[in-house]
């Protein structure tokens, strides 16, 4: 399935045509049609993916998963003393980390 076919398919699921999708994405109304022969800019492709609530990888056919959520999330064990916990780029003080751990444990 081509890029344009994928966009058309997901747009149709939302009750939109390609022109409406382009308008909602804030790109030229004929932009998506031109992608049959031209390579879209990354910026435009991201806008379309965002408005359709799918990943760019899905639109490009690199995955069959429409979700924009990344599958490679890392997990850490809170009890691991080697984990550096931060919030908004600042380290969380030890006493606050203990409070967070108690809250997460429900104690």
CORLIN-V856122 format. One record per residue. RES is the residue in one small letter. SS is DSSP state (helix for helix, strand for strand, loop for the rest). D_FIRST is the distance of its C-alpha to the first C-alpha in Angstrom with 1 decimal. Layout:
# CORLIN-V856122
RES,SS,D_FIRST ; RES,SS,D_FIRST
This chain:
# CORLIN-V856122
x,loop,0.0 ; x,loop,3.8 ; x,helix,6.8 ; x,helix,8.3 ; x,helix,6.0 ; x,helix,6.5 ; x,helix,10.0 ; x,helix,10.6 ; x,helix,9.9 ; x,helix,12.2 ; x,helix,14.5 ; x,helix,15.1 ; x,helix,16.1 ; x,loop,18.6 ; x,loop,19.8 ; x,loop,18.9 ; x,loop,17.4 ; x,helix,15.9 ; x,helix,19.5 ; x,helix,20.9 ; x,helix,18.4 ; x,helix,19.4 ; x,helix,23.0 ; x,helix,23.0 ; x,helix,21.5 ; x,loop,24.3 ; x,loop,22.5 ; x,loop,23.0 ; x,loop,21.9 ; x,loop,20.0 ; x,helix,18.5 ; x,helix,14.9 ; x,helix,15.0 ; x,helix,16.3 ; x,loop,13.4 ; x,loop,11.8 ; x,loop,14.7 ; x,loop,16.1 ; x,loop,15.6 ; x,loop,16.4 ; x,loop,19.4 ; x,helix,19.3 ; x,helix,21.6 ; x,helix,19.5 ; x,helix,16.3 ; x,helix,18.7 ; x,helix,20.1 ; x,helix,17.0 ; x,helix,16.1 ; x,helix,19.8 ; x,helix,20.0 ; x,helix,17.1 ; x,loop,18.6 ; x,loop,15.7 ; x,loop,15.6 ; x,helix,14.4 ; x,helix,13.1 ; x,helix,10.8 ; x,helix,9.5 ; x,loop,9.1 ; x,loop,7.4 ; x,loop,10.9 ; x,loop,11.8 ; x,loop,11.1 ; x,loop,14.3 ; x,loop,14.2 ; x,loop,17.8 ; x,loop,19.2 ; x,loop,22.1 ; x,loop,22.4 ; x,loop,22.8 ; x,loop,25.3 ; x,loop,28.2 ; x,loop,31.6 ; x,loop,34.5 ; x,loop,38.1 ; x,loop,41.3 ; x,loop,43.6 ; x,loop,46.6 ; x,loop,45.6 ; x,loop,48.2 ; x,loop,46.1 ; x,loop,43.5 ; x,loop,44.0 ; x,loop,43.1 ; x,strand,42.6 ; x,strand,42.0 ; x,loop,41.1 ; x,loop,41.8 ; x,strand,45.3 ; x,strand,46.6 ; x,loop,47.5 ; x,loop,51.2 ; x,helix,52.2 ; x,helix,53.9 ; x,helix,50.7 ; x,helix,48.6 ; x,helix,51.0 ; x,helix,50.8 ; x,helix,47.0 ; x,helix,47.2 ; x,helix,49.8 ; x,helix,47.6 ; x,helix,44.6 ; x,helix,46.8 ; x,loop,48.3 ; x,loop,51.8
